[in-house]
Amino acid sequence: MNINERERLEYIHSVLQECSKGNIDTAMISQAIEYVEIIREQHFKKDETYSEVCDKLDSGEYYSYDE
């Protein structure tokens, strides 16, 4: 199944809502985590190493709320 980013975000949102109600489904959580990874990867530059990404996360560089 090929779904777009908005559909992935809606799925993640729905899983988190269910978890907040105490309805824990590990299969749904695993799928949501997979979608988060797909979305995250789209926002990292292709030439960045894992270490560079970690450094930027630690410094807050990826958390610009002014955009």
KABELNOR-V512942 format. One line per field, one symbol per residue. ss: DSSP state (A for helix, B for strand, O for the rest). phi: phi as a letter, one per 40 degrees, with the letter a starting at -180 (. if undefined). psi: psi as a letter, one per 40 degrees, with the letter a starting at -180 (. if undefined). Layout:
ss = ???
phi = ???
psi = ???
This chain:
ss = OOOOAAAAAAAAAAAAAAAAOOOOOAAAAAAAAAAAAAAAAAAOOOOOOAAAAAAAAAAOOOOOOOO
phi = .bbccccccccddccccccccgccbccccccccdcdccccdccccccccdcccccccccgccbcccc
psi = hhiiddddddddddddddddeeghhddddddddddddddddeeiidehidddddddddeedefhee.
